[in-house]
């Protein structure tokens, strides 16, 4: 019996000695896990660190927003500097265009929110205002670009490409008649889809 106890104590001592070399790494991992958990529960976790669905697209949009909003950035708070986006090929050229939307008080008012439609290279197709999300892609096209259906002031409006641009203020465009076609894709459904938000 004494031999079994001595063997058990020897094994325990040996195991303890071997593990004395690794407590620092265990403590670091434990600290990181606790820190991340507390930030997540406290709502202070940096969501921009979440892996992006397409890093190149996100970086392209970030770069363009830093140019487009250069004058706005100094007066914007950190909480206002985020965007949502979705990619969709509007002109069937096998290259996606990017719908970029915002949902904070800096970009939204009683009439709706603003955003951008960007080309695949980041250049601006147009800026839009007074829009309630989501945006619907129509089943018809103008100038080889899909027609869009925007919701503004609880009314649907039809936006058609003209001279290389969509109208920027959907509220003054022709009202959409009838129901949205079942085949119409939906973009920037910010609230229902719970889209990822990205800092800029």
C-alpha positions in Angstrom: 0.0 0.0 0.0 2.9 2.4 0.9 4.5 1.6 -2.4 1.3 2.5 -4.3 1.1 5.8 -2.4 4.8 6.6 -3.1 4.3 5.7 -6.8 1.2 7.9 -7.0 3.0 10.8 -5.3 6.0 10.4 -7.6 3.9 10.5 -10.7 2.0 13.5 -9.4 5.3 15.3 -8.6 6.8 14.4 -12.0 3.6 15.6 -13.8 3.6 18.9 -11.8 7.3 19.5 -12.6 6.6 19.0 -16.4 3.7 21.4 -16.4 5.6 24.1 -14.6 7.1 25.0 -18.0 3.7 25.8 -19.6 1.6 27.9 -17.1 2.5 31.2 -18.9 0.9 30.1 -22.2 -2.1 28.7 -20.4 -2.5 32.0 -18.4 -2.2 34.0 -21.6 -4.9 32.0 -23.4 -7.1 32.2 -20.3 -6.6 36.0 -20.1 -7.5 36.4 -23.8 -10.6 34.2 -23.5 -11.7 36.1 -20.4 -11.0 39.5 -22.0 -12.9 38.6 -25.2 -15.8 37.2 -23.2 -16.1 40.2 -21.0 -15.9 42.6 -24.0 -18.6 40.6 -25.9 -20.9 40.6 -22.9 -20.2 44.2 -22.2 -20.8 45.2 -25.8 -17.3 46.7 -26.3 -15.9 44.0 -28.5 -14.4 45.4 -31.8 -16.6 43.8 -34.5 -14.2 45.0 -37.2 -11.9 42.2 -36.1 -14.4 39.6 -37.3 -13.2 37.9 -40.4 -14.7 39.7 -43.4 -16.7 37.8 -46.0 -14.4 39.2 -48.7 -11.4 41.2 -47.4 -10.7 42.7 -50.8 -14.2 44.1 -51.2 -14.3 45.5 -47.7 -10.9 47.2 -48.1 -12.0 48.6 -51.4 -15.1 50.1 -49.9 -13.2 51.4 -46.8 -10.7 53.2 -49.1 -13.5 54.7 -51.2 -15.5 55.9 -48.1 -12.4 57.5 -46.7 -12.3 59.6 -49.9 -16.0 60.2 -50.3 -16.5 61.2 -46.6 -13.2 63.0 -46.1 -14.8 66.2 -44.9 -17.3 64.2 -42.6 -14.7 62.0 -40.9 -13.4 64.7 -38.4 -16.9 65.3 -37.0 -18.1 61.6 -36.9 -17.9 59.6 -33.8 -16.4 56.1 -33.7 -19.9 54.6 -33.4 -21.0 56.4 -36.6 -18.1 55.1 -38.7 -19.5 51.7 -39.9 -21.2 50.4 -43.0 -23.0 47.4 -44.4 -22.6 46.2 -47.9 -23.8 43.5 -50.3 -22.5 42.6 -53.7 -24.7 42.1 -56.8 -24.0 42.1 -60.5 -26.4 44.7 -61.8 -25.3 44.7 -65.5 -24.5 41.0 -66.1 -20.8 41.7 -66.8 -19.7 39.0 -64.3 -18.4 41.7 -61.9 -20.4 42.6 -58.8 -21.4 46.1 -58.0 -21.5 47.1 -54.3 -24.5 48.4 -52.4 -23.2 50.3 -49.3 -25.6 51.4 -46.6 -25.5 53.1 -43.2 -27.9 52.8 -40.3 -26.8 55.4 -37.7 -28.0 59.0 -36.9 -25.2 60.6 -38.9 -26.5 59.1 -42.2 -30.2 58.6 -41.3 -33.0 60.9 -40.6 -36.8 60.9 -40.5 -36.9 60.4 -44.3 -34.6 57.4 -44.3 -30.9 56.7 -44.7 -28.2 57.4 -47.3 -25.7 55.1 -49.0 -23.8 54.4 -52.2 -23.8 52.1 -55.2 -20.2 51.5 -56.3 -18.7 49.9 -59.3 -16.5 46.8 -59.0 -13.4 49.1 -59.1 -14.8 51.2 -56.2 -15.8 54.2 -58.4 -19.2 55.7 -57.6 -22.3 54.9 -59.7 -24.3 57.1 -57.4 -25.2 58.2 -53.9 -28.7 57.7 -52.7 -30.7 59.4 -49.9 -34.0 59.1 -48.0 -34.0 55.3 -48.3 -35.6 52.7 -46.0 -33.9 49.3 -46.3 -34.0 46.8 -48.0 -33.5 47.6 -51.7 -35.1 45.3 -54.3 -33.5 44.4 -57.7 -36.2 44.6 -60.4 -36.7 42.1 -63.1 -36.4 44.6 -65.9 -33.4 46.7 -67.1 -32.5 50.2 -68.4 -29.2 50.9 -70.2 -28.2 47.3 -69.4 -28.5 47.9 -65.7 -31.2 46.3 -63.6 -34.0 48.6 -62.5 -34.2 49.0 -58.7 -37.1 49.3 -56.3 -36.4 51.6 -53.3 -38.6 52.1 -50.3 -38.8 55.7 -49.3 -41.4 57.2 -46.9 -43.2 53.8 -46.7 -43.8 54.0 -50.5 -42.0 51.9 -53.1 -40.4 53.8 -56.0 -38.9 52.6 -59.3 -35.4 53.7 -60.1 -34.0 53.3 -63.6 -30.5 53.9 -64.9 -30.4 57.0 -67.1 -27.1 58.4 -68.5 -25.1 56.1 -66.4 -26.7 57.0 -63.1 -29.6 56.0 -60.9 -31.6 58.8 -59.4 -30.2 59.8 -56.0 -33.5 60.7 -54.4 -35.9 57.8 -54.7 -38.8 59.7 -53.0 -39.3 61.9 -56.1 -39.2 59.0 -58.6 -42.2 57.2 -60.1 -44.2 55.1 -57.6 -44.0 51.4 -58.0 -47.3 49.9 -58.9 -48.4 46.5 -57.7 -46.4 44.0 -55.7 -42.7 43.4 -55.7 -42.0 40.5 -58.1 -41.3 37.3 -56.3 -38.2 36.8 -58.4 -36.7 40.1 -57.2 -33.5 39.7 -55.2 -33.2 41.7 -52.0 -30.0 43.7 -51.0 -29.1 45.6 -47.9 -31.8 43.9 -45.8 -29.9 45.3 -42.8 -32.3 44.4 -40.1 -33.8 41.1 -41.1 -30.6 39.5 -42.4 -28.5 40.9 -39.5 -25.7 41.8 -41.9 -22.1 42.1 -40.8 -21.1 45.7 -40.1 -17.6 47.0 -40.9 -15.7 50.0 -39.5 -14.1 52.6 -41.7 
